Amino acid sequence: MQSLQLGIIFLCMVRITIDPAVMSGKPCIRGLRVTVANVLRQLANHRTPAEILASYPYLEAEDIDACLAYAALRVEDEELAVGAA
């Protein structure tokens, strides 16, 4: 399991970039002006990876995989809420 998670982290590190000068620092694909959120939104709206790649010919299938992996990592981030005593 740990090697799988390391593979996911590596995929994200290679494909997902965060640069304050690009799209206001939102996570993007390889420094391009395509945000992870944009790709995820399209997948959520039932667009297939093939349709997304046709709309963005400079993207690669691995970019879409990286967006999903990045989202999975972010969802696993745990924040503990401290309630009033």
C-alpha positions as CSV (number, residue, x, y, z in Angstrom):
1,M,0.0,0.0,0.0
2,Q,2.8,2.4,0.9
3,S,4.5,1.9,-2.5
4,L,1.2,2.7,-4.2
5,Q,0.8,5.9,-2.3
6,L,4.4,6.8,-3.1
7,G,3.7,6.3,-6.8
8,I,0.6,8.5,-6.5
9,I,2.7,11.2,-4.8
10,F,5.4,11.0,-7.4
11,L,2.8,11.3,-10.2
12,C,1.3,14.4,-8.6
13,M,4.8,16.0,-8.1
14,V,5.7,15.5,-11.7
15,R,2.4,16.6,-13.3
16,I,0.7,19.0,-10.8
17,T,2.3,22.4,-10.3
18,I,1.5,25.3,-8.0
19,D,2.9,28.6,-9.1
20,P,1.6,32.0,-7.8
21,A,2.2,33.4,-11.3
22,V,-0.1,30.9,-13.0
23,M,-3.8,30.9,-12.4
24,S,-3.4,32.7,-9.0
25,G,-1.5,29.7,-7.5
26,K,-4.2,27.2,-8.1
27,P,-3.0,23.6,-8.8
28,C,-2.4,23.3,-12.5
29,I,-1.3,20.7,-14.9
30,R,2.4,21.0,-15.8
31,G,2.4,24.7,-15.4
32,L,-0.3,25.1,-18.1
33,R,-3.3,27.3,-17.6
34,V,-5.5,24.2,-17.0
35,T,-6.4,23.8,-13.3
36,V,-6.9,20.5,-11.6
37,A,-10.3,21.7,-10.5
38,N,-11.3,22.3,-14.2
39,V,-10.5,18.8,-15.1
40,L,-12.2,17.3,-12.1
41,R,-15.3,19.5,-12.8
42,Q,-15.5,18.1,-16.3
43,L,-15.1,14.5,-15.1
44,A,-17.9,15.2,-12.5
45,N,-20.1,16.4,-15.4
46,H,-19.7,13.0,-17.1
47,R,-17.1,14.1,-19.7
48,T,-14.9,11.2,-20.6
49,P,-11.1,11.5,-20.5
50,A,-11.1,11.1,-24.3
51,E,-13.5,14.1,-24.6
52,I,-11.3,16.2,-22.3
53,L,-8.1,15.3,-24.2
54,A,-9.9,16.2,-27.5
55,S,-10.7,19.6,-26.0
56,Y,-7.2,20.1,-24.7
57,P,-4.9,18.4,-27.2
58,Y,-1.8,19.5,-25.2
59,L,-2.9,17.4,-22.2
60,E,-2.0,13.7,-21.8
61,A,-3.9,10.9,-20.3
62,E,-1.4,10.8,-17.4
63,D,-2.4,14.4,-16.6
64,I,-6.0,13.3,-16.0
65,D,-4.7,10.5,-13.8
66,A,-2.6,13.0,-11.9
67,C,-5.6,15.2,-11.3
68,L,-7.6,12.3,-9.8
69,A,-4.6,11.2,-7.7
70,Y,-4.1,14.8,-6.5
71,A,-7.8,15.0,-5.5
72,A,-7.5,11.7,-3.6
73,L,-4.5,12.9,-1.7
74,R,-6.2,16.2,-0.8
75,V,-9.3,14.4,0.4
76,E,-7.1,12.2,2.7
77,D,-5.7,15.3,4.3
78,E,-7.3,15.3,7.7
79,E,-8.1,18.4,9.6
80,L,-9.2,18.0,13.2
81,A,-11.9,20.5,14.3
82,V,-11.5,21.6,17.9
83,G,-14.9,22.1,19.3
84,A,-15.8,24.3,22.3
85,A,-15.4,22.5,25.6
